Amino acid sequence: MQIDHIHFYVEDVSKQRDWFIQSMGCQVVSHTANRHTATEVLKHGSVYFVLSSPLSADSPVADYLKKHPPGVADIALSVSGIEQLLAKADQIQIPLQCSYLGKDLKWAKINGWGSLSHTLIENSSDVDFCQTFFNPKASAQENAKFEALGVTGFTSIDHVVLNVSAGALGQAVAWYQALFGFEVQQAFQIQTKTSGLNSKVLKSRDGDIYFNINEPSSAQSQIQEFLDENQGSGIQHIALKTPNIVQAVTQMRERGMSFLSVPVTYYTQLKHRLKQLQHPPSLLEGMQAIAAQHILMDWKDSAPESILLQIFSQPIFEQRTFFLS
């Protein structure tokens, strides 16, 4: 099982497309439109982003935007045995099948948690769903624009984060376990004077998908703030993998991407921890570049050789509900 694409519902598809191209170096794959919805498909490496905005009140995007701010409406999954999954789904929105170059492509759209949907696509090494279904029409000029950006690529989606209402964590976890066979890899609680959350990290059995689910544990929780502004549960952020985070962040900053800042004292404390663990000098030397880009660093004391480097973007929409990491 893998994430095939992430589908955003937005108010202005052209404006959001330009942001993904400029800030993240995405490539235009296709433009499509019907009587009620305009859609743009973007690609960066193997990661697909689909953006849709309404052209009329009949659009399902318009209906979504009446209830929620712009954000992730669908996480599409490439699966094996789609019929078996559909037999377990609560509600099938769109069961469909299409042909491409004489080959069948099986897919269906089902209800996920809350307003989230999941498009299920039968695994096929022969047919690319986004390239097929969305009818590619990108121009050579648009693709040349992408190549000229020269942004260091992200290679895949590391994980997605779903926020649910207080008391719903166990039910949401059980739902994804029952449908997709996800396993709980980790559970943790965070509690401070001003915030709190309970979280469980789910992963697919093949380890290709990590799906984190959070619930608030206090009324002042950052998770509760999201739920209030999003008017319900939803995807709060998507994490992307990159082979060179310092270079990627440097280039995206130059393109206008905004990230959260980190105080200088954070890196002073990090250097102290690193010296205590006797990490190689090369890592300490790299701290200057890491600190310059406000990149966070962490590791488990039991496995100090496994270091996590990450950074969080500012919210990418006007409503401060969704961000990238």
C-alpha positions, 0 to 999 in steps of 0.5 A, spaced: 500 500 500 502 506 498 499 514 497 498 515 490 496 522 491 494 528 495 487 532 493 486 539 496 480 542 495 481 550 494 478 556 493 482 558 487 486 553 483 490 557 479 493 561 485 494 555 489 497 551 483 502 557 482 504 557 489 506 550 489 510 551 482 514 557 485 515 555 492 516 547 492 518 546 485 512 542 482 511 540 475 504 541 472 502 535 469 495 536 467 489 541 467 482 539 467 475 542 467 468 540 467 461 544 468 462 545 476 470 543 477 477 545 475 482 541 477 490 541 476 495 536 477 502 537 480 508 533 481 514 533 484 518 527 483 514 521 485 509 525 489 503 528 486 498 533 488 491 534 485 488 541 486 481 542 485 476 549 486 469 550 484 466 553 478 459 553 480 455 551 486 454 544 484 461 542 485 463 538 490 468 542 492 463 548 493 460 544 498 466 542 502 468 549 502 462 551 505 463 546 511 471 547 512 477 552 510 481 549 504 485 543 505 486 536 504 479 533 502 482 526 499 488 521 501 488 516 495 491 510 496 494 505 491 492 498 494 492 490 492 485 487 492 480 493 492 474 489 492 476 486 499 477 493 501 470 495 498 466 490 502 469 493 508 468 500 507 462 504 510 460 507 504 462 507 497 461 514 494 464 512 487 465 505 484 468 506 477 473 503 472 476 506 466 480 503 461 487 506 458 491 503 452 486 497 452 488 496 460 483 496 465 484 501 471 480 499 477 478 505 482 473 507 487 472 513 492 470 511 499 468 515 505 474 516 510 474 519 517 469 525 518 469 529 511 476 526 509 475 521 503 480 516 500 480 514 493 482 507 492 486 505 486 488 498 484 495 497 484 498 497 477 505 498 475 502 499 467 498 505 469 499 511 472 492 513 475 493 521 475 496 521 468 491 517 466 484 519 469 486 527 469 488 527 462 495 530 461 495 537 457 501 540 460 505 544 456 512 544 454 513 551 456 510 549 463 515 543 464 521 548 462 519 553 468 519 547 473 526 545 470 528 552 471 527 552 478 532 547 480 529 546 487 532 540 491 526 534 490 523 531 496 522 523 494 516 521 498 511 522 503 513 520 510 507 521 513 500 524 514 497 527 520 489 527 522 486 531 528 480 528 531 475 531 536 477 529 544 475 522 545 475 520 538 482 517 538 480 510 539 475 510 535 478 513 529 484 508 530 480 502 530 476 504 524 483 505 520 485 498 523 479 494 521 479 497 514 486 497 512 490 493 517 494 499 519 498 497 526 499 501 532 507 503 532 507 508 537 502 511 542 504 518 546 502 523 550 504 531 550 502 535 556 504 542 557 501 548 561 498 551 555 496 545 551 496 537 550 494 532 545 494 524 545 497 521 539 497 514 535 502 513 530 499 507 525 503 504 519 501 499 514 503 492 514 508 493 509 511 499 512 510 504 506 505 508 509 505 512 516 498 515 518 498 519 525 492 521 529 491 526 534 486 528 539 486 534 544 487 533 551 485 540 553 481 545 551 487 550 550 490 544 545 493 546 539 489 540 536 483 543 539 484 550 535 485 546 529 478 543 530 475 549 531 478 553 525 477 547 521 470 546 523 471 538 525 476 533 524 481 533 518 488 533 515 493 538 519 499 536 516 503 532 511 511 530 512 515 530 506 522 526 505 528 529 502 535 527 501 538 534 503 534 538 508 539 543 508 539 545 501 531 544 500 529 548 505 535 554 503 532 553 496 525 553 498 526 560 502 529 563 496 522 561 493 518 565 498 516 559 502 515 561 510 517 556 516 517 557 523 523 560 527 527 556 532 530 560 538 538 560 538 538 557 545 535 551 542 541 549 538 546 551 544 542 545 548 543 541 542 550 542 542 551 540 549 547 534 548 551 532 542 557 532 546 555 528 551 553 523 546 560 523 543 557 524 536 562 525 530 565 532 529 562 532 522 555 532 525 557 538 530 560 542 524 554 541 520 550 544 526 551 551 523 548 550 517 542 546 520 541 552 525 541 557 520 535 554 516 532 553 523 531 546 522 529 541 528 534 535 530 532 530 535 534 522 536 532 517 541 537 516 547 537 509 546 539 510 538 543 516 538 545 514 531 538 515 528 537 522 527 531 526 525 531 532 522 525 536 520 522 543 519 515 546 519 512 551 514 508 556 516 500 555 514 500 555 506 492 557 506 489 564 509 486 560 514 491 557 519 489 550 519 494 546 514 502 546 514 507 542 511 514 539 514 
